[in-house]
Every structure is written in structure tokens, then in C-alpha cells.
Amino acid sequence: MEILLLLIYAGIAWLIFFKFKLLPWNFVSQVIVITLPIIGLAATILMLNVVAPSSADVRVINYVVQVTPRVTGRVIDVPIEPNRPIKKGDVLFRIDPEPFEQKLLALESKRPELEAKIDSAQAYQRELDAQLKGARSARDASAARLALAVKREGQAQELLNTGAGARYDHEQAQADVVGLRADLAKATAQVEQVQQKLSARTPAGDLSEVAQARAALKQLTAQIDYAKWELDQTVFHAPADGTVTNLQLRPGSYAAQLPMVPVMSFVENEQWILAMYSQNELRNIKPGDQAEIALKTFPNRIIKAEVDSIIWSSGTGQLPLSGSVPQTGSAPIPPGRFAVRLKVVGDDEDAFLPMGAQGVGAVYTQRGQMLHLIRKVVLRVGSKLDLFVLKLH
């Protein structure tokens, strides 16, 4: 662009001083003619860098998902092809489900046995409750009979003392009291024995046997649910719309559940367009500002965009995480750049932009709008130059 402006300026100067000779070509005019474009171009470029900053480092970045199987097994099917569009939910690969099906069947076969144990433990608990109720009734009956026998023994003692009763009756009453006391002690012991068996209860009121059986069934249910999840994970689906590049996975391969060993890389269609700027170029850039980019992948094409946000972070502002005091070093830290995220708008919103494409771009701020035209011309001239492939082989 600078060369074009110089050529236009040179043509105007030739017409004025040589063609039409409107002004004399002397020392003063020569100094003015030579210094004027230098000062003008320098001022124009400096103003452009403030009101319409450009970036020679524009990148197209895609999200890449490292696909790692959630279960380990032998791959039996890979129904996709590399570098072909894939929709979210499409099957990427399948792992042999037979080992997981057998594991699920083995776990489910244990459920009836544990359910029977719960029923048996609950029946035993009901039996103990009935035994406790009967033992308490027997104890209460023995206590009532003992009280009556003690009363009769006292009455027999009074009759014997007055001579109205026989000694035999008194001795028989005493024997009845002794026997009933033994019966009461036996009934009390039975109550305590049943209560001791029922004493090991959970806060919910269940016996320990019932609680253990229920805990075992709950654990088995969790194992069955996990086995079902594992079986479901033998089929891996695409997490989003995208493509798979450099597909090496084939049926018969062994896919391991190791985070550091992905089986393929899935490139999502969602993209970021980042334009790198020096720190002093960002002062006038605001979200929503218009922008244009020109990628070398598409020569002579201007893609409309706008500023989405500025990523206010740089690696130069991060200290290493360690137990040592950071080394300041003898040389200064190189100045870091900040990335401006752009989003494509207008007719180019659905345009295909290859991952890793690079080019140039410019942001048109709310200031100096009269100079934006110059930046647009510069950007378009540079895009046309990309049509030429400058190599000798």
C-alpha cells in the first residue's frame, strides 16, 4: 500500500513539476517533494496503528478432543472414515461387548440369592418379635400367679396360727410360692434372652442380619449399574460435530483405558479465530468492533468478522509452581502479546475455515473512521498478493 501511495504521489508531482510545469523545480521544491511523503506516510501509518490496528498473526484454532476409551477391550468395528464430516452422536468405534455382558449376567444372577436372604432375615426378625411378645405374656402370667400364691401362703399362715387351718395347707402354699418364683425367673430369663437377640438393631429398627443383607443387595445393585455403564461404554459416540484425522484405529486393535494413550483425535467444528496484538495496540479495541481477516488459504478473499473478546492473559504473567524462589534472570522478559478473539459474521458466518489457517487481519475501532478506508485497501492489496506462489520449483 505504501508503494502504491508513493507511486500516486510521484505521478502527481511529475504532472505538477514536469508535465504542466505549474511550479518551479528548484532546491526548495525538491526538499518539500521529498520530505512531504515521508512525513505523511509516517503519520498515516502511526495513526492507522492506533485507530485500525492490524495483526500479521491471525490463526484459526479448533477444539481437539483426545478420544480415550472408558473401558478396555478389543475393537470390533470402526464405522467412520478419516477426514469425513461426522455428526454428534455418530458411532466412532465399538469394543467387543461379550466380556461385559457376561459380567453383567453373573452379577444379576446373585440378586435372587440376596433377596432371599433379606426375606429370611426379616422372617427371623418377625419370629423374634413374636417370641418376645409370648415371653413377656408368660412372665406377666407367672408374676400374677406368684402374687396370688404369696397371698394364699399368708392366709394359710394366719389360719395355722389361729388353729383354724392345717399345717399341710400352709406347707403346700409355701411350695407353690417356691415353684411359681422359679417359673417367673425362667420366664424373665426367656424375655431377656429374646431381648438380647433383638438388641442389635439399626437406627431404622432392623436387625443386623437384615441390615447386612440389605447392604449386600445395595452393593450388588451398584455393581450391576456400573456393569451396565461399562457395557454402554463399549460403543463410543462422537462428542460433537467434527472430523477425525489420521485415523489409525482398526478392528482387532486393543483399546486401553489409559488417559495418556488416546486412540484417535477428534477435531470439533467449533472454532476460535485469534489475532495476536502487541500490548499497546489494544487500547481502543472493544468487543463488538468490526474486523476483517484475510487468510492465505483463500487468496483475494476478505472475511468479515467482529471482536468477540480480548483474552487478557499471557504466559509471561505466570510464575512456575514450585517450592523455589523464581529466578529473575539477567535479561528482561520478552514482551508478551495478547490475543483478540474474533467471530465471523454476515455471509461468511458459515464459511469453512481450515484448522491451522493463518493470515492477516485488522480491527476497525470507533476512532479515526476516516482512516479505516486506507487499512481496508492495504488488507485487500495484501490478499491479492497471496494469489502469487513465490517459489522456483
Secondary structure, DSSP 8 states (H G I E B T S, - for coil): -HHHHHHHHHHHHHIIIIIS--S--SHHHHHHHHHHHHHHHHHHHHHHHHHS-EEEEEEEEEEEEEE--SS-EEEEE----TTS-B-TT-EEEEE--HHHHHHHHHHHTTHHHHHHHHHHHHHHHHHHHHHHHHHHHHHHHHHHHHHHHHHHHHHHHHHHHHTSS-HHHHHHHHHHHHHHHHHHHHHHHHHHHHHHHHS-B-TTS-BHHHHHHHHHHHHHHHHHHHHHHHHHTTEEE-SSSEEEES----TT-EE---TT--SEEEEEEEEEEEEEE-GGG-TT--TT-EEEEEETTSTT--EEEEEEEEE---GGG----SSS-----SS------EEEEEEE-GGGTT----TT-EEEEEEE-SS-GGGHHHHHHHHHHHHHHTTS-----
